Amino acid sequence: RMAMRFKARIQTILVGNFVFPVVFAATLRNRISLFESVLILVPLLGFAFASINLVAENIFKYRLFARTLNEASRDVIVRSFTAMWSTMLFSFPGLISSLEERTTSAIFGFYIAYSLVPLLVRLFQEYWRRDIVLMQHRELGTLDRETGRLTPMLFRSADADTISFYMSIKSQLKKKSKKYAQRVASLNEKIEFIIKKSAVPTRNNRDIKVLQRDVAFLAYTYYEAKLYSDKKDKEELLRMLVMFLSCIYYENESDSDWVDFFGSTSECAKKSSVHTFYLRELNLTVDEMKKVLFLDLFLAREQCNIAALDLWSNEIFAEGGEVIGNALKKKHVSLQELSLSVNMIGPGGAESIAAALKRNTSLQQLNLNTNRIGPEGAKHIAEALKENSTLLTLHLHSDDIGPVGAERIAESLQENTGLNNLSLCFNQIGPEGGTSIGKALKRNNTLTSLDLTHNNIQDAGAKAILDAICGNNGNKKSALVTLNLDDNDIDQTLLNDIDATLRRNR
């Protein structure tokens, strides 16, 4: 984008500062008539507009025709106008009789080349470009699902493009500058104004308005960043996020009956472009999950397009685990990834999640790290794995499952037909747990990656795993190709044998 703006400046300087004085001087000397000079200078209007817009954007942080045309459309129209006008006069050089035909053709040939070539380049660039607004408050991994979700620049609405422009300016402001707070407040006011004005009322309820998907995407991004910068109005901001995930804008701020609003949006709600509902470290309460976010209802709606829910470090405890479990049981849930790390859901929460896994067919990745589910929780998860065949990745890092919990998980692996990635690191499963895992691997044909870091399985557990991946004693070789046994007090020679065997199995 900076390169394109630089080219625009060069064009303005070369064309405007060179052509205009020459034509003006020729007019004064009566070399050409006033009418002919106007014909020659008309294409400069496009360059003048581009120049004015550049000044407005870079100095005054304002966009011309902000709600009418997006940046790409403005540029394409300006260049198209210049190219068409120049082509017309190039085709009829007799319109400027005061100059030689060769001179006229050279002038307008220059115009055509200087507008048509950049126009074609811009069309090609913008057709493929789907710039994602910077989500600086997010972890990098959570952005993977959001890449390429916006409409190509050529077809994006002017409102969405302008919101994106103001958000990019906001991200570039220096926090140490004197007028930082004032500028941020001004930009926020502009963004919120555009979001509100771009919403279209529905026929059934004038208070509920529909947003375009790109506008809703950017609105969600804006309010998500606002939530993480200022958590004072957490409840209201959480409601806003749910609205924009449904491409809805709820105008009646005085109506506190959030339940009625939530129920009345089912017909007009559209599928959002946002694919990861990011709710990390917000200290969510069970009431907020039930009565503000309505997670159990929201995730089950047919219009819900959320593929990943990130609730890392909210300490929702067992009651929160029950809310999530109830949501996963619903018919239309399409959630594929769920992160409940550091939420202390305990055995009770694990039981709720396990009950949901027995019925859910969409979830592919589940993260229950640091939840203290213990052996009892591991037992519930293991029972679910015997029935679930769609879960592909399971993380139980630092969950205090111990040898007993590891044995239960191992038993489930002998019957499970879907899981291919399992992490049990930092669970102190000991040699007994390692041996149980080794026995299970002899019968499991799907697990390809296993992490047993810091579990003190020692040589006894490592030998059992080696037997499984080697296919000793007439057993079929395990499908395992990736294994992490760091910090397990295992003899180096044994580790080398395991590594060599895994290399041969790949």
C-alpha positions as CSV (number, residue, x, y, z in Angstrom):
1,R,0.0,0.0,0.0
2,M,2.9,2.4,0.8
3,A,4.4,1.6,-2.6
4,M,1.2,2.4,-4.4
5,R,0.8,5.7,-2.5
6,F,4.4,6.6,-3.4
7,K,3.7,5.9,-7.1
8,A,0.6,8.2,-6.9
9,R,2.7,11.0,-5.5
10,I,5.3,10.6,-8.3
11,Q,2.5,10.6,-10.9
12,T,1.0,13.8,-9.4
13,I,4.4,15.5,-9.4
14,L,5.4,14.4,-12.9
15,V,2.1,15.0,-14.6
16,G,0.7,17.9,-12.5
17,N,3.9,19.9,-12.1
18,F,5.1,19.3,-15.6
19,V,2.1,19.2,-17.9
20,F,0.1,22.0,-16.3
21,P,2.8,24.8,-16.5
22,V,3.6,23.8,-20.1
23,V,0.0,23.9,-21.2
24,F,-0.6,27.1,-19.3
25,A,2.4,28.8,-20.9
26,A,1.3,27.7,-24.3
27,T,-2.2,29.2,-23.7
28,L,-0.7,32.5,-22.7
29,R,1.4,32.7,-25.8
30,N,-1.6,31.9,-27.9
31,R,0.0,28.7,-29.2
32,I,-3.3,26.9,-28.3
33,S,-6.8,28.1,-27.5
34,L,-8.3,28.1,-24.1
35,F,-10.7,25.3,-25.1
36,E,-7.9,23.2,-26.3
37,S,-5.9,23.7,-23.1
38,V,-9.0,22.6,-21.1
39,L,-9.2,19.4,-23.3
40,I,-5.6,18.7,-22.5
41,L,-5.8,19.4,-18.8
42,V,-9.1,17.5,-18.0
43,P,-7.2,14.2,-17.3
44,L,-5.3,16.1,-14.6
45,L,-8.5,16.3,-12.5
46,G,-8.0,12.6,-11.7
47,F,-4.5,13.2,-10.5
48,A,-5.6,16.3,-8.6
49,F,-8.2,14.2,-6.8
50,A,-5.7,11.5,-6.0
51,S,-3.3,14.2,-4.7
52,I,-6.0,15.9,-2.5
53,N,-7.1,12.5,-1.1
54,L,-3.5,11.6,-0.2
55,V,-3.1,14.9,1.7
56,A,-6.4,14.4,3.4
57,E,-5.5,10.8,4.5
58,N,-2.0,11.4,5.6
59,I,-2.3,14.9,7.2
60,F,-5.9,15.2,8.3
61,K,-6.7,11.5,8.6
62,Y,-9.8,12.0,6.6
63,R,-11.2,10.2,3.6
64,L,-13.0,11.8,0.7
65,F,-16.3,10.0,-0.2
66,A,-15.6,7.6,2.7
67,R,-19.1,6.1,2.7
68,T,-19.5,6.1,-1.1
69,L,-16.4,4.4,-2.5
70,N,-13.7,2.2,-1.1
71,E,-10.0,3.1,-1.7
72,A,-9.6,0.6,-4.6
73,S,-12.8,1.8,-6.4
74,R,-11.8,5.4,-6.1
75,D,-8.4,4.7,-7.6
76,V,-9.8,2.5,-10.4
77,I,-12.4,5.2,-11.3
78,V,-9.9,8.0,-11.4
79,R,-7.4,6.1,-13.5
80,S,-10.2,4.8,-15.8
81,F,-11.5,8.3,-16.3
82,T,-8.0,9.5,-17.3
83,A,-7.5,6.5,-19.6
84,M,-10.8,6.9,-21.4
85,W,-10.6,10.6,-21.9
86,S,-7.0,10.3,-23.2
87,T,-8.0,7.4,-25.5
88,M,-10.9,9.5,-26.9
89,L,-8.6,12.5,-27.7
90,F,-5.8,10.2,-28.9
91,S,-8.3,8.7,-31.4
92,F,-9.4,12.2,-32.6
93,P,-6.3,14.3,-32.6
94,G,-8.0,16.9,-34.9
95,L,-9.9,18.2,-31.9
96,I,-6.7,20.2,-31.0
97,S,-5.9,21.8,-34.3
98,S,-3.3,24.2,-33.0
99,L,-0.8,21.4,-32.4
100,E,0.7,19.0,-34.8
101,E,-1.0,15.6,-34.8
102,R,2.2,13.9,-33.7
103,T,2.5,16.2,-30.6
104,T,-1.2,15.7,-29.7
105,S,-0.8,11.9,-30.0
106,A,2.4,12.0,-27.8
107,I,0.6,14.0,-25.1
108,F,-2.4,11.7,-24.8
109,G,-0.3,8.5,-25.4
110,F,1.7,9.6,-22.3
111,Y,-1.6,10.0,-20.4
112,I,-2.8,6.6,-21.5
113,A,0.4,4.8,-20.5
114,Y,0.6,6.6,-17.2
115,S,-3.0,5.7,-16.2
116,L,-3.7,2.4,-17.9
117,V,-0.7,0.4,-16.8
118,P,-1.1,1.3,-13.1
119,L,-4.8,0.7,-13.5
120,L,-4.3,-2.9,-14.7
121,V,-1.7,-3.5,-11.9
122,R,-4.1,-2.2,-9.3
123,L,-7.0,-4.3,-10.5
124,F,-4.8,-7.4,-10.3
125,Q,-3.4,-6.6,-6.9
126,E,-6.8,-5.7,-5.3
127,Y,-8.6,-8.7,-6.7
128,W,-6.4,-11.0,-4.7
129,R,-5.9,-8.8,-1.6
130,R,-8.0,-9.6,1.5
131,D,-6.1,-7.5,4.1
132,I,-7.0,-8.6,7.6
133,V,-7.2,-5.9,10.3
134,L,-4.4,-6.2,12.8
135,M,-5.6,-8.0,15.9
136,Q,-2.7,-7.0,18.1
137,H,-4.2,-8.2,21.3
138,R,-4.5,-11.8,20.0
139,E,-1.9,-14.6,20.1
140,L,-0.5,-15.2,16.6
141,G,-1.9,-18.8,16.4
142,T,-5.5,-17.6,16.8
143,L,-5.2,-15.5,13.6
144,D,-4.8,-18.5,11.3
145,R,-8.5,-19.0,10.9
146,E,-9.2,-15.3,10.2
147,T,-6.8,-14.9,7.3
148,G,-8.5,-14.3,4.0
149,R,-12.0,-14.0,5.5
150,L,-12.7,-10.5,4.2
151,T,-14.1,-9.8,0.7
152,P,-11.4,-8.8,-1.9
153,M,-10.7,-5.1,-1.9
154,L,-12.4,-4.4,-5.2
155,F,-15.7,-5.6,-3.9
156,R,-15.5,-4.5,-0.3
157,S,-18.1,-2.0,0.8
158,A,-16.9,1.6,1.4
159,D,-18.0,1.5,5.1
160,A,-15.8,-1.6,5.7
161,D,-12.9,-0.1,3.9
162,T,-13.1,3.1,5.8
163,I,-13.4,1.3,9.2
164,S,-10.3,-0.7,8.2
165,F,-8.5,2.6,7.3
166,Y,-9.3,4.3,10.6
167,M,-8.3,1.1,12.6
168,S,-4.9,1.0,10.8
169,I,-4.3,4.7,11.6
170,K,-5.2,4.0,15.2
171,S,-2.7,1.1,15.4
172,Q,0.1,3.3,14.1
173,L,-0.3,6.1,16.6
174,K,2.5,6.5,19.1
175,K,1.2,6.1,22.7
176,K,3.8,8.6,24.0
177,S,2.6,11.4,21.8
178,K,0.9,14.4,23.5
179,K,-2.4,14.1,21.6
180,Y,-2.6,10.3,21.6
181,A,-5.7,10.0,23.7
182,Q,-7.4,12.8,21.8
183,R,-6.7,11.2,18.4
184,V,-7.7,7.8,19.6
185,A,-11.0,9.1,20.9
186,S,-11.6,10.9,17.6
187,L,-10.9,7.8,15.6
188,N,-13.1,5.7,17.9
189,E,-15.9,8.1,17.4
190,K,-15.6,7.9,13.6
191,I,-15.5,4.1,13.6
192,E,-18.5,3.7,15.9
193,F,-20.5,6.3,13.8
194,I,-19.8,4.3,10.6
195,I,-20.8,1.0,12.2
196,K,-24.0,2.5,13.5
197,K,-24.9,4.2,10.2
198,S,-24.1,1.2,8.0
199,A,-26.7,-1.0,9.8
200,V,-29.9,-1.6,7.9
201,P,-33.2,-2.0,9.9
202,T,-35.2,-5.2,9.6
203,R,-38.9,-5.3,8.8
204,N,-40.0,-7.1,11.9
205,N,-38.1,-5.1,14.5
206,R,-36.8,-1.6,13.8
207,D,-34.5,-1.8,16.8
208,I,-32.6,-4.7,15.3
209,K,-30.4,-3.9,12.3
210,V,-28.4,-6.0,9.9
211,L,-24.7,-5.4,9.1
212,Q,-22.8,-6.5,6.1
213,R,-20.4,-9.3,6.8
214,D,-17.3,-7.3,6.3
215,V,-18.5,-4.4,8.5
216,A,-19.6,-6.9,11.2
217,F,-16.1,-8.6,11.0
218,L,-14.3,-5.2,11.5
219,A,-16.8,-4.2,14.2
220,Y,-16.1,-7.4,16.0
221,T,-12.4,-6.8,15.7
222,Y,-12.7,-3.2,17.0
223,Y,-14.8,-4.1,20.0
224,E,-12.7,-7.1,20.8
225,A,-9.7,-4.9,21.0
226,K,-11.7,-2.4,23.1
227,L,-12.6,-5.1,25.5
228,Y,-9.0,-6.0,26.1
229,S,-7.9,-2.4,26.5
230,D,-10.6,-1.4,28.9
231,K,-12.6,-4.0,30.8
232,K,-14.7,-1.6,32.7
233,D,-17.8,-2.1,30.5
234,K,-17.1,-5.8,30.1
235,E,-20.7,-7.0,30.1
236,E,-21.8,-4.5,27.5
237,L,-18.8,-5.2,25.2
238,L,-19.4,-8.9,25.4
239,R,-22.9,-8.4,24.2
240,M,-21.6,-6.3,21.4
241,L,-19.3,-9.1,20.3
242,V,-22.2,-11.6,20.2
243,M,-24.2,-9.1,18.1
244,F,-21.4,-8.7,15.5
245,L,-20.8,-12.4,15.4
246,S,-24.4,-12.6,14.1
247,C,-24.0,-9.6,11.8
248,I,-26.6,-7.8,14.0
249,Y,-26.7,-4.3,15.5
250,Y,-29.1,-3.8,18.4
251,E,-30.0,-0.1,18.7
252,N,-32.4,0.0,21.6
253,E,-29.9,0.6,24.5
254,S,-32.7,1.1,27.0
255,D,-34.1,-2.4,26.6
256,S,-32.4,-4.6,29.2
257,D,-34.2,-7.8,28.2
258,W,-31.3,-9.4,26.5
259,V,-33.1,-12.7,26.2
260,D,-35.8,-11.3,24.0
261,F,-33.2,-9.7,21.8
262,F,-31.3,-12.9,21.5
263,G,-34.3,-14.9,20.5
264,S,-35.6,-12.3,18.0
265,T,-32.4,-12.3,15.9
266,S,-32.6,-15.9,14.6
267,E,-34.3,-14.9,11.4
268,C,-32.2,-12.0,10.4
269,A,-28.8,-13.2,11.7
270,K,-26.2,-14.1,9.1
271,K,-23.0,-16.2,9.3
272,S,-20.1,-14.2,10.5
273,S,-16.7,-13.9,8.9
274,V,-15.1,-14.3,12.3
275,H,-14.1,-17.9,13.0
276,T,-12.5,-17.7,16.4
277,F,-14.4,-16.4,19.4
278,Y,-11.5,-15.1,21.5
279,L,-12.3,-14.8,25.2
280,R,-9.0,-15.2,26.9
281,E,-8.2,-14.0,30.5
282,L,-11.5,-12.1,31.0
283,N,-12.4,-13.7,34.4
284,L,-15.8,-14.7,32.9
285,T,-18.5,-15.7,35.5
286,V,-21.0,-18.4,34.9
287,D,-23.7,-15.7,34.8
288,E,-21.9,-13.9,32.0
289,M,-21.5,-17.1,30.1
290,K,-25.2,-18.0,30.4
291,K,-27.0,-14.6,30.5
292,V,-24.7,-12.3,28.5
293,L,-23.0,-14.5,25.9
294,F,-25.6,-17.2,25.9
295,L,-22.9,-19.6,24.9
296,D,-25.1,-22.7,25.1
297,L,-27.7,-21.1,22.7
298,F,-25.3,-19.1,20.6
299,L,-23.1,-22.0,19.6
300,A,-26.1,-24.1,18.7
301,R,-27.6,-21.7,16.2
302,E,-27.6,-22.7,12.6
303,Q,-26.3,-19.2,11.7
304,C,-23.3,-19.6,14.0
305,N,-20.1,-19.9,12.0
306,I,-17.6,-20.1,14.9
307,A,-15.1,-22.8,14.4
308,A,-12.9,-22.2,17.4
309,L,-13.7,-21.0,21.0
310,D,-10.8,-19.8,23.1
311,L,-11.6,-19.6,26.8
312,W,-8.0,-19.8,28.1
313,S,-7.4,-18.8,31.7
314,N,-10.9,-17.7,32.8
315,E,-11.2,-20.0,35.9
316,I,-14.8,-20.9,35.0
317,F,-14.5,-24.0,37.3
318,A,-16.9,-27.0,37.1
319,E,-20.0,-24.8,36.6
320,G,-18.5,-23.2,33.5
321,G,-17.5,-26.6,32.3
322,E,-21.1,-27.7,32.6
323,V,-22.2,-24.7,30.5
324,I,-19.8,-25.6,27.7
325,G,-20.7,-29.3,27.9
326,N,-24.4,-28.4,27.5
327,A,-23.5,-26.3,24.5
328,L,-21.6,-29.1,22.8
329,K,-24.5,-31.4,23.1
330,K,-26.8,-29.3,21.0
331,K,-27.8,-30.4,17.5
332,H,-26.4,-27.7,15.2
333,V,-23.1,-27.0,17.0
334,S,-20.3,-26.8,14.4
335,L,-17.4,-26.0,16.8
336,Q,-14.1,-27.6,15.7
337,E,-11.6,-26.4,18.3
338,L,-12.1,-25.7,22.0
339,S,-9.5,-24.4,24.4
340,L,-10.4,-24.6,28.2
341,S,-6.8,-24.3,29.4
342,V,-6.2,-23.0,32.9
343,N,-9.9,-23.0,34.0
344,M,-9.8,-25.3,37.0
345,I,-12.9,-27.2,35.8
346,G,-11.8,-30.2,37.9
347,P,-13.3,-33.7,37.7
348,G,-16.9,-32.3,37.6
349,G,-16.2,-30.1,34.6
350,A,-14.4,-32.9,32.9
351,E,-17.4,-35.1,33.4
352,S,-19.6,-32.5,31.7
353,I,-17.2,-32.2,28.7
354,A,-16.9,-36.0,28.5
355,A,-20.7,-36.4,28.4
356,A,-20.8,-33.9,25.5
357,L,-18.0,-35.8,23.6
358,K,-20.2,-38.9,23.5
359,R,-22.8,-37.0,21.4
360,N,-20.8,-34.3,19.6
361,T,-19.5,-35.1,16.1
362,S,-17.9,-31.7,15.2
363,L,-15.2,-31.1,17.7
364,Q,-11.7,-32.1,16.4
365,Q,-9.4,-30.4,18.9
366,L,-9.8,-30.2,22.7
367,N,-7.4,-28.5,25.1
368,L,-7.9,-29.2,28.8
369,N,-4.5,-28.2,30.0
370,T,-4.0,-27.2,33.7
371,N,-7.5,-28.0,34.8
372,R,-6.8,-30.4,37.7
373,I,-9.2,-33.0,36.4
374,G,-7.3,-35.8,38.3
375,P,-7.7,-39.5,37.8
376,E,-11.5,-39.2,38.1
377,G,-11.7,-36.6,35.4
378,A,-9.4,-38.7,33.2
379,K,-11.7,-41.7,33.7
380,H,-14.7,-39.7,32.3
381,I,-12.6,-38.4,29.3
382,A,-11.5,-42.0,28.7
383,E,-15.0,-43.3,28.6
384,A,-15.9,-40.7,26.1
385,L,-13.0,-41.5,23.9
386,K,-14.3,-45.1,23.6
387,E,-17.4,-43.7,21.9
388,N,-16.1,-40.6,20.1
389,S,-14.4,-41.1,16.7
390,T,-14.2,-37.5,15.5
391,L,-11.9,-35.9,18.1
392,L,-8.4,-35.8,16.5
393,T,-6.3,-33.8,19.1
394,L,-6.5,-34.0,22.9
395,H,-4.3,-32.0,25.3
396,L,-4.3,-33.0,29.0
397,H,-1.1,-31.1,30.0
398,S,-0.6,-30.7,33.8
399,D,-3.9,-32.3,34.8
400,D,-2.7,-34.4,37.7
401,I,-4.1,-37.6,36.2
402,G,-1.3,-39.8,37.7
403,P,-0.7,-43.5,36.9
404,V,-4.4,-44.4,37.4
405,G,-5.6,-41.7,35.0
406,A,-3.0,-42.7,32.5
407,E,-4.2,-46.3,32.7
408,R,-7.8,-45.2,32.0
409,I,-6.7,-43.2,29.0
410,A,-4.6,-46.1,27.7
411,E,-7.6,-48.4,27.9
412,S,-9.6,-46.0,25.8
413,L,-6.9,-45.8,23.2
414,Q,-7.3,-49.5,22.5
415,E,-10.9,-48.9,21.3
416,N,-10.6,-45.3,20.0
417,T,-10.5,-45.0,16.2
418,G,-10.1,-41.3,15.7
419,L,-7.5,-39.7,17.9
420,N,-4.1,-39.0,16.3
421,N,-2.5,-36.4,18.6
422,L,-2.3,-36.9,22.4
423,S,-0.5,-34.8,25.0
424,L,-0.1,-36.1,28.6
425,C,3.0,-34.2,29.7
426,F,3.6,-33.0,33.3
427,N,1.2,-35.6,34.8
428,Q,3.6,-37.8,36.7
429,I,2.1,-41.0,35.3
430,G,5.3,-42.9,36.3
431,P,6.5,-46.3,35.0
432,E,3.1,-47.8,35.5
433,G,1.4,-45.2,33.4
434,G,4.1,-45.5,30.7
435,T,3.7,-49.3,30.6
436,S,-0.1,-48.9,30.2
437,I,0.4,-46.5,27.3
438,G,2.9,-48.9,25.7
439,K,0.4,-51.8,25.8
440,A,-2.3,-49.6,24.3
441,L,-0.1,-48.6,21.4
442,K,0.1,-52.2,20.3
443,R,-3.6,-52.2,19.5
444,N,-4.1,-48.6,18.5
445,N,-3.8,-47.8,14.8
446,T,-4.5,-44.1,14.6
447,L,-2.3,-42.3,17.1
448,T,0.6,-40.7,15.3
449,S,1.8,-38.1,17.9
450,L,2.3,-38.6,21.6
451,D,3.8,-36.2,24.2
452,L,4.8,-37.7,27.5
453,T,7.3,-35.0,28.6
454,H,8.2,-34.8,32.4
455,N,6.2,-37.9,33.5
456,N,9.0,-40.0,35.1
457,I,8.1,-43.1,33.1
458,Q,11.7,-44.3,33.4
459,D,13.2,-47.3,31.5
460,A,10.3,-49.6,32.3
461,G,7.8,-47.4,30.6
462,A,10.1,-46.5,27.7
463,K,10.7,-50.3,27.0
464,A,7.0,-50.9,26.8
465,I,6.6,-48.1,24.3
466,L,9.6,-49.4,22.3
467,D,8.1,-52.8,22.1
468,A,4.9,-51.3,20.7
469,I,6.5,-49.2,18.0
470,C,8.8,-52.0,17.0
471,G,6.0,-54.6,16.8
472,N,7.8,-57.1,18.9
473,N,6.4,-60.5,20.0
474,G,4.3,-60.8,16.8
475,N,2.4,-57.6,17.4
476,K,1.6,-55.1,14.6
477,K,3.8,-52.0,14.7
478,S,2.3,-48.8,16.2
479,A,1.3,-45.9,13.9
480,L,3.3,-43.6,16.1
481,V,5.8,-41.3,14.2
482,T,6.3,-38.4,16.7
483,L,7.1,-39.1,20.4
484,N,8.4,-36.7,23.1
485,L,10.0,-38.3,26.1
486,D,12.0,-35.4,27.6
487,D,12.7,-35.4,31.3
488,N,11.6,-39.0,32.0
489,D,14.8,-40.4,33.6
490,I,15.4,-42.8,30.6
491,D,18.7,-44.3,29.7
492,Q,20.2,-42.6,26.7
493,T,20.8,-45.8,24.8
494,L,17.1,-46.7,25.1
495,L,16.2,-43.2,23.9
496,N,18.5,-43.7,20.8
497,D,16.8,-47.0,20.0
498,I,13.3,-45.4,20.2
499,D,14.5,-42.5,18.0
500,A,15.9,-44.9,15.4
501,T,12.8,-47.0,15.4
502,L,10.5,-43.9,14.9
503,R,12.7,-42.8,12.0
504,R,12.2,-46.1,10.3
505,N,8.5,-46.0,10.8
506,R,8.1,-42.6,9.1
